[in-house]
Amino acid sequence: MKNPWIAAILNLFLFGGGYLYNGKRKGLGVALIIAWVVIRYGEISIFLTNLVFDKWIVLFLGLVILMFSLAADAYSEAKQINEQTKK
C-alpha cells in the first residue's frame, strides 16, 4: 500500500519524487527531477544576480503552482494504486 501523503510531500518538495515512490510513472519522475534541478539553478541565479527581479517573481509563482499540482496528482495516483491493490 502506498501512503498518498508521502507521495504528495515528495512531489511537493522534489518534483517527480512522488512518482518514483508510487512506481508507476518512473520516467516522468526522473525527467521532473532533472528539470527541477535545472529550473532551481536558473531561479537561484536570477535571484542572486538581480538580473530581472520581476521575472523572478513570475517564475517563482509558476513553480509554486506546479509544485502543488504535482503534489495533488501524486496523492490521487497513490490512492488509485491502493484501490487497485484492494481488488
SULUR-V178505 format. One record per residue. N is the residue number from 1. SS is DSSP state (hx for helix, st for strand, lp for the rest). Layout:
# SULUR-V178505
n: <N:N>
ss: <SS:SS>
This chain:
# SULUR-V178505
n: <1:2:3:4:5:6:7:8:9:10:11:12:13:14:15:16:17:18:19:20:21:22:23:24:25:26:27:28:29:30:31:32:33:34:35:36:37:38:39:40:41:42:43:44:45:46:47:48:49:50:51:52:53:54:55:56:57:58:59:60:61:62:63:64:65:66:67:68:69:70:71:72:73:74:75:76:77:78:79:80:81:82:83:84:85:86:87>
ss: <lp:lp:lp:hx:hx:hx:hx:hx:hx:hx:hx:hx:hx:lp:lp:lp:hx:hx:hx:hx:hx:hx:lp:lp:lp:hx:hx:hx:hx:hx:hx:hx:hx:hx:hx:hx:hx:hx:hx:hx:hx:hx:hx:hx:hx:hx:hx:hx:hx:lp:lp:lp:hx:hx:hx:hx:hx:hx:hx:hx:hx:hx:hx:hx:hx:hx:hx:hx:hx:hx:hx:hx:hx:hx:hx:hx:hx:hx:hx:hx:hx:hx:hx:hx:hx:hx:lp>
